[in-house]
Amino acid sequence: MEKLSAPQGTFELSRFPRRKGEKLRAWDAADEYLLQQIGEEGCVQPDTRILILNDQFGALATALSANRPTLISDSWLSHRGSVANLADNHLDTDNLTLCDSLTPPQGTFDLVLIKVPKSLAMLEDQLHRLRPHLHSNSRIVGGGMVKAIHSSTLKLFEKLIGPTTTSLAKKKARLIFPQFDPALAIPENPYPTRYTLEGTNHQIINHAGVFSRDSLDIGTRFFLANLPTNPEIKHIVDLGCGNGVVGLIAAEQNPQAEVSFVDESFMAVASAKANFEAAFGDQRRGYFRTTDCLEGIKANSADLVLNNPPFHQQNVVGTHIAQQMFRESKKVLRKDGELWVIGNRHLGYHVALKKLFGNCDTVAANKKFVILRAVR
């Protein structure tokens, strides 16, 4: 836990989930720049209604909690981390209103702070959804690290909000200042998108924040070609489900099985639910959960876990998420249940799986990907 010092006060903040020996901060220089800017402007008064988008772990929400801000995020971890950081600073968690990325907030806002997301599609969708909640005097300030702000980023603000300027860079962070133009003619929101899953009649629905939303990625294509079929499988978990394509095809190939779709992205789970229901209607029951890895999934309940682990959490690259997914999969699997993992060959997942499960074999491999199986 480290201390963030800002014009609004000093706050102890941690990343989420909490990890022993964590060396990374729960905020970045763009958070500091945003808080400094609005502090210098004096634009926050007791009655200022504040909306925050993409607050990573609640640094902005914690610093501005006195104004009872509304936080919109597509990340379940962001929601949980923000609440935890408010509690750690002895601030009333009821002061924070949480909205997922598909749930509109209530009313209009005087101040909007936007942490620029990595995905341009996500930003585009968010700006479309933001417009109805602005009034003519709304102050909007975007912020991000310089490497995440491109000319395409600024063009989106100009296209969907209004005239846009930027600040000088400070500690490799930059601010964006769009002015809301209520008369601006804007195009329709292009999200969610759809594509036809090759070799099937399935129209795959993808919300803006979903990985590989325009077409089937090559790793998933390889996974789909090698999924297990076994009449003994009664419960399948699609862990880190994204748009749910893997769980959907596994359900088709194992008609006796129930399928649970799990992801920490609200947009991912919503996409998976839409795709499963479009495929099966009320003929099959699917379960859909937004959570951290397999939190809340009953132990010893699954016969098969299918997993394509991400190797980054927001801007941080590493295998820690995969390691957590493997550990929690072992708890959720029944005896003789199987974890199937696809990943890039160079990631070396077989080492961790063999250490954890005591076994690991290769189901299939090509030049880039390997599919591994570990049995509990």
C-alpha positions as CSV (number, residue, x, y, z in Angstrom):
1,M,0.0,0.0,0.0
2,E,1.5,3.4,-1.1
3,K,0.4,7.0,-0.5
4,L,-1.0,9.2,-3.2
5,S,-0.6,12.9,-2.4
6,A,-2.9,15.3,-4.3
7,P,-4.5,18.7,-3.8
8,Q,-7.5,16.8,-2.4
9,G,-5.5,15.1,0.3
10,T,-3.2,12.1,1.0
11,F,-4.6,8.6,0.4
12,E,-3.3,5.0,0.9
13,L,-4.1,3.0,-2.2
14,S,-3.5,-0.6,-3.2
15,R,-4.0,-2.5,-6.5
16,F,-6.7,-5.2,-6.6
17,P,-6.7,-8.1,-6.1
18,R,-4.3,-7.6,-3.2
19,R,-1.1,-9.5,-3.7
20,K,1.7,-10.1,-1.2
21,G,4.8,-8.1,-2.1
22,E,3.0,-6.0,-4.7
23,K,5.5,-3.5,-6.1
24,L,3.2,-1.6,-8.5
25,R,1.2,1.4,-7.6
26,A,-2.6,1.7,-7.7
27,W,-2.4,4.9,-9.8
28,D,-0.3,6.5,-12.5
29,A,0.9,10.0,-13.4
30,A,-2.2,10.6,-15.4
31,D,-4.3,10.3,-12.2
32,E,-2.0,12.7,-10.4
33,Y,-2.2,15.2,-13.4
34,L,-6.0,15.0,-13.4
35,L,-6.3,15.7,-9.7
36,Q,-3.8,18.5,-9.9
37,Q,-5.6,20.1,-12.8
38,I,-9.1,20.2,-11.3
39,G,-7.5,21.3,-8.0
40,E,-5.9,24.3,-9.7
41,E,-9.1,25.1,-11.6
42,G,-11.1,25.1,-8.4
43,C,-14.0,23.5,-10.4
44,V,-15.0,21.1,-7.6
45,Q,-17.6,22.6,-5.3
46,P,-19.7,20.8,-2.7
47,D,-22.6,20.4,-5.1
48,T,-20.5,19.4,-8.2
49,R,-21.8,16.2,-9.8
50,I,-18.8,14.1,-10.8
51,L,-18.6,11.2,-13.3
52,I,-15.4,9.2,-13.6
53,L,-14.7,6.7,-16.4
54,N,-12.1,3.9,-16.3
55,D,-10.7,4.7,-12.8
56,Q,-8.2,1.8,-12.6
57,F,-8.3,1.1,-8.8
58,G,-10.3,4.0,-7.5
59,A,-7.6,6.7,-7.1
60,L,-9.8,9.4,-8.5
61,A,-12.9,8.1,-6.8
62,T,-11.2,8.0,-3.4
63,A,-9.7,11.5,-3.8
64,L,-13.1,12.9,-4.8
65,S,-15.4,10.8,-2.6
66,A,-16.8,13.9,-0.8
67,N,-18.7,14.7,-3.9
68,R,-20.3,11.2,-4.1
69,P,-19.0,10.5,-7.6
70,T,-20.3,8.0,-10.1
71,L,-17.8,5.5,-11.5
72,I,-18.2,3.8,-14.8
73,S,-15.9,0.9,-15.6
74,D,-16.0,-2.3,-17.6
75,S,-13.8,-4.0,-15.0
76,W,-15.2,-5.9,-12.0
77,L,-11.8,-5.6,-10.5
78,S,-11.9,-1.8,-10.8
79,H,-15.2,-1.8,-9.0
80,R,-14.0,-4.0,-6.2
81,G,-10.6,-2.2,-5.9
82,S,-12.3,1.2,-5.7
83,V,-14.6,0.2,-2.9
84,A,-11.7,-1.5,-1.0
85,N,-9.6,1.7,-1.3
86,L,-12.4,3.9,0.0
87,A,-12.8,1.6,2.9
88,D,-9.0,1.6,3.6
89,N,-9.1,5.3,3.8
90,H,-12.1,5.3,6.2
91,L,-14.4,6.9,3.6
92,D,-18.0,6.0,3.2
93,T,-18.3,3.4,0.5
94,D,-21.9,4.5,0.0
95,N,-20.6,7.7,-1.4
96,L,-19.6,5.9,-4.6
97,T,-22.1,4.9,-7.2
98,L,-20.9,2.1,-9.5
99,C,-22.1,1.5,-13.0
100,D,-20.8,-1.1,-15.4
101,S,-20.0,-0.1,-19.0
102,L,-23.5,-1.0,-20.3
103,T,-25.6,0.6,-17.5
104,P,-26.2,4.4,-18.0
105,P,-25.7,6.6,-15.0
106,Q,-28.5,8.9,-13.6
107,G,-28.8,12.5,-14.8
108,T,-26.2,14.9,-16.1
109,F,-22.8,15.8,-14.7
110,D,-20.9,19.0,-14.1
111,L,-17.4,17.4,-14.2
112,V,-16.4,14.3,-16.2
113,L,-13.0,12.7,-15.7
114,I,-12.0,10.1,-18.3
115,K,-9.0,7.9,-18.0
116,V,-8.3,7.1,-21.7
117,P,-8.7,3.3,-22.3
118,K,-6.2,1.3,-24.3
119,S,-9.0,0.3,-26.8
120,L,-10.0,3.0,-29.2
121,A,-13.3,1.1,-29.7
122,M,-14.0,1.2,-26.0
123,L,-13.4,5.0,-26.0
124,E,-15.7,5.5,-29.0
125,D,-18.5,3.5,-27.3
126,Q,-18.0,5.4,-24.1
127,L,-18.2,8.8,-25.7
128,H,-21.4,7.9,-27.5
129,R,-22.9,6.8,-24.2
130,L,-21.6,9.9,-22.4
131,R,-23.2,12.6,-24.5
132,P,-26.8,12.3,-23.0
133,H,-25.3,12.9,-19.6
134,L,-23.6,16.2,-20.4
135,H,-25.0,19.7,-20.2
136,S,-23.8,22.9,-21.9
137,N,-21.4,23.8,-19.0
138,S,-20.1,20.3,-18.3
139,R,-16.3,20.3,-17.8
140,I,-14.7,17.3,-19.4
141,V,-11.0,16.3,-18.8
142,G,-9.4,13.2,-20.2
143,G,-6.1,11.9,-19.1
144,G,-3.7,9.2,-20.0
145,M,-0.1,8.3,-20.4
146,V,1.4,9.9,-23.6
147,K,1.9,6.4,-25.2
148,A,-1.9,5.8,-25.0
149,I,-2.9,9.2,-26.6
150,H,-2.7,9.4,-30.4
151,S,-4.1,11.6,-33.0
152,S,-6.9,9.1,-33.5
153,T,-7.8,9.6,-29.8
154,L,-8.1,13.3,-30.2
155,K,-10.1,12.9,-33.4
156,L,-12.6,10.7,-31.6
157,F,-13.1,13.4,-28.9
158,E,-13.6,16.1,-31.6
159,K,-16.0,13.8,-33.6
160,L,-18.2,12.8,-30.7
161,I,-17.9,15.6,-28.0
162,G,-16.6,18.8,-29.6
163,P,-13.5,21.0,-30.1
164,T,-10.5,19.4,-28.3
165,T,-7.1,20.7,-27.1
166,T,-4.4,19.0,-25.1
167,S,-2.0,19.9,-22.3
168,L,1.8,19.7,-22.2
169,A,3.1,16.4,-21.2
170,K,4.1,16.0,-17.5
171,K,5.7,12.8,-16.1
172,K,4.9,11.2,-19.5
173,A,1.2,11.9,-18.9
174,R,-1.1,14.3,-20.9
175,L,-4.5,15.8,-20.4
176,I,-7.3,16.2,-23.0
177,F,-9.8,19.1,-22.9
178,P,-12.8,18.5,-25.1
179,Q,-15.6,21.2,-25.1
180,F,-19.1,19.7,-25.3
181,D,-21.0,20.9,-28.4
182,P,-24.7,20.0,-28.0
183,A,-25.3,20.8,-31.6
184,L,-22.6,18.5,-33.0
185,A,-24.0,16.0,-35.6
186,I,-22.6,12.6,-34.6
187,P,-22.9,9.2,-36.3
188,E,-24.7,6.2,-34.7
189,N,-22.8,4.1,-32.2
190,P,-21.4,1.2,-34.2
191,Y,-21.3,-1.1,-31.2
192,P,-21.9,-3.9,-30.6
193,T,-20.5,-5.4,-33.8
194,R,-21.3,-8.8,-35.3
195,Y,-19.5,-11.3,-37.4
196,T,-20.4,-14.8,-38.7
197,L,-18.4,-17.5,-37.0
198,E,-16.7,-19.4,-39.8
199,G,-18.1,-22.8,-40.5
200,T,-21.3,-22.1,-38.7
201,N,-24.5,-20.0,-38.9
202,H,-23.7,-18.2,-35.6
203,Q,-23.8,-14.4,-35.7
204,I,-21.4,-13.5,-32.9
205,I,-22.2,-10.3,-31.0
206,N,-19.3,-8.3,-29.6
207,H,-19.5,-5.3,-27.4
208,A,-16.8,-2.6,-27.8
209,G,-14.5,-3.9,-25.0
210,V,-14.3,-7.5,-26.1
211,F,-11.0,-8.9,-27.3
212,S,-11.0,-9.7,-31.1
213,R,-14.4,-8.3,-31.6
214,D,-14.2,-8.1,-35.5
215,S,-13.2,-11.6,-36.3
216,L,-12.1,-14.9,-34.8
217,D,-8.5,-14.7,-33.6
218,I,-6.1,-17.5,-34.7
219,G,-5.6,-18.8,-31.1
220,T,-9.3,-19.3,-30.5
221,R,-9.7,-20.9,-34.0
222,F,-7.0,-23.4,-33.1
223,F,-8.7,-24.1,-29.7
224,L,-12.1,-24.6,-31.3
225,A,-10.7,-27.2,-33.7
226,N,-9.5,-29.3,-30.7
227,L,-12.2,-29.1,-28.0
228,P,-13.0,-32.2,-26.1
229,T,-16.2,-34.2,-26.6
230,N,-17.2,-36.6,-23.8
231,P,-20.6,-37.7,-22.6
232,E,-19.3,-37.8,-19.0
233,I,-18.8,-34.0,-19.0
234,K,-21.7,-32.4,-17.1
235,H,-20.4,-28.9,-16.3
236,I,-18.1,-26.9,-18.4
237,V,-16.5,-23.5,-17.3
238,D,-15.4,-21.1,-20.0
239,L,-12.9,-19.1,-17.9
240,G,-12.0,-15.7,-19.3
241,C,-14.9,-16.2,-21.7
242,G,-14.6,-13.1,-23.8
243,N,-17.5,-13.2,-26.3
244,G,-18.2,-16.8,-25.2
245,V,-17.4,-18.5,-28.5
246,V,-15.3,-21.3,-26.9
247,G,-18.1,-22.1,-24.4
248,L,-20.7,-21.9,-27.1
249,I,-19.0,-24.5,-29.4
250,A,-18.1,-26.7,-26.4
251,A,-21.9,-26.6,-25.5
252,E,-22.8,-27.7,-29.0
253,Q,-20.3,-30.6,-28.9
254,N,-21.3,-31.7,-25.5
255,P,-25.1,-31.3,-25.5
256,Q,-25.5,-33.0,-22.1
257,A,-23.4,-30.3,-20.3
258,E,-24.2,-27.1,-18.6
259,V,-21.9,-24.2,-19.3
260,S,-20.7,-21.4,-17.1
261,F,-19.2,-18.2,-18.7
262,V,-16.9,-16.2,-16.4
263,D,-15.0,-13.0,-17.1
264,E,-14.0,-9.9,-15.2
265,S,-15.3,-7.7,-18.1
266,F,-19.0,-6.7,-18.0
267,M,-19.0,-6.3,-21.7
268,A,-17.5,-9.8,-22.2
269,V,-20.1,-11.5,-20.1
270,A,-22.9,-9.6,-21.8
271,S,-21.6,-10.6,-25.2
272,A,-21.3,-14.3,-24.1
273,K,-24.8,-14.2,-22.8
274,A,-26.2,-12.7,-26.0
275,N,-24.4,-15.2,-28.1
276,F,-25.4,-18.3,-26.1
277,E,-29.1,-17.2,-26.0
278,A,-29.1,-16.5,-29.7
279,A,-27.7,-20.0,-30.4
280,F,-29.9,-22.0,-27.9
281,G,-32.8,-19.8,-26.9
282,D,-34.5,-21.4,-23.9
283,Q,-33.4,-24.9,-25.0
284,R,-30.1,-24.8,-23.0
285,R,-29.3,-23.2,-19.7
286,G,-26.1,-21.1,-19.4
287,Y,-24.7,-19.4,-16.3
288,F,-23.0,-16.0,-16.6
289,R,-20.8,-14.4,-13.9
290,T,-18.7,-11.3,-13.8
291,T,-16.0,-11.9,-11.2
292,D,-12.3,-12.2,-10.5
293,C,-11.1,-15.5,-12.1
294,L,-13.4,-18.2,-10.5
295,E,-14.4,-16.3,-7.3
296,G,-17.9,-17.4,-6.4
297,I,-17.8,-20.6,-8.5
298,K,-18.5,-23.7,-6.3
299,A,-15.5,-25.9,-5.5
300,N,-15.5,-29.5,-6.9
301,S,-18.3,-28.5,-9.4
302,A,-16.8,-28.6,-12.9
303,D,-15.7,-31.5,-15.1
304,L,-13.9,-29.3,-17.6
305,V,-12.4,-25.8,-17.5
306,L,-11.5,-24.2,-20.8
307,N,-9.1,-21.3,-20.5
308,N,-7.2,-18.9,-22.8
309,P,-5.4,-16.8,-20.1
310,P,-4.7,-13.1,-20.7
311,F,-1.1,-12.1,-20.1
312,H,-1.8,-8.5,-19.1
313,Q,-3.9,-6.7,-16.5
314,Q,-4.7,-3.3,-18.1
315,N,-1.1,-2.0,-18.8
316,V,0.8,-4.6,-16.8
317,V,2.2,-7.6,-18.6
318,G,2.9,-10.9,-16.8
319,T,1.7,-14.4,-16.1
320,H,0.3,-13.7,-12.6
321,I,-3.3,-13.8,-13.9
322,A,-2.7,-17.1,-15.6
323,Q,-1.2,-18.5,-12.4
324,Q,-4.3,-17.4,-10.4
325,M,-6.6,-19.0,-13.0
326,F,-4.7,-22.3,-12.8
327,R,-4.9,-22.4,-9.0
328,E,-8.6,-21.6,-8.9
329,S,-9.4,-24.0,-11.7
330,K,-7.9,-26.8,-9.6
331,K,-10.2,-25.9,-6.7
332,V,-13.3,-25.8,-9.0
333,L,-12.6,-29.0,-10.8
334,R,-14.0,-32.4,-9.5
335,K,-11.6,-35.3,-9.1
336,D,-10.4,-36.4,-12.6
337,G,-11.7,-33.1,-14.0
338,E,-9.6,-31.4,-16.7
339,L,-8.2,-28.0,-17.3
340,W,-7.5,-27.2,-20.9
341,V,-5.4,-24.2,-21.6
342,I,-4.3,-22.6,-24.9
343,G,-1.4,-20.2,-25.0
344,N,1.5,-19.0,-27.0
345,R,4.2,-21.6,-26.9
346,H,6.8,-19.3,-25.5
347,L,4.8,-18.6,-22.3
348,G,5.7,-22.0,-20.9
349,Y,2.4,-22.7,-19.1
350,H,3.3,-26.4,-19.0
351,V,5.8,-25.8,-16.2
352,A,3.3,-24.1,-13.9
353,L,0.6,-26.7,-14.7
354,K,2.8,-29.7,-14.0
355,K,4.0,-28.1,-10.7
356,L,0.4,-27.4,-9.6
357,F,-1.4,-30.5,-10.9
358,G,1.4,-33.0,-10.9
359,N,0.8,-33.7,-14.6
360,C,0.4,-31.9,-17.9
361,D,0.2,-33.2,-21.5
362,T,0.0,-31.6,-24.9
363,V,-3.3,-32.0,-26.7
364,A,-2.2,-30.2,-29.9
365,A,0.4,-27.7,-31.0
366,N,1.3,-25.6,-34.0
367,K,4.1,-23.1,-34.7
368,K,2.6,-20.5,-32.5
369,F,0.1,-22.1,-30.0
370,V,0.0,-25.1,-27.7
371,I,-3.1,-26.7,-26.1
372,L,-2.3,-28.2,-22.7
373,R,-4.4,-30.5,-20.5
374,A,-4.0,-31.0,-16.7
375,V,-6.1,-33.5,-14.7
376,R,-7.0,-33.0,-11.1
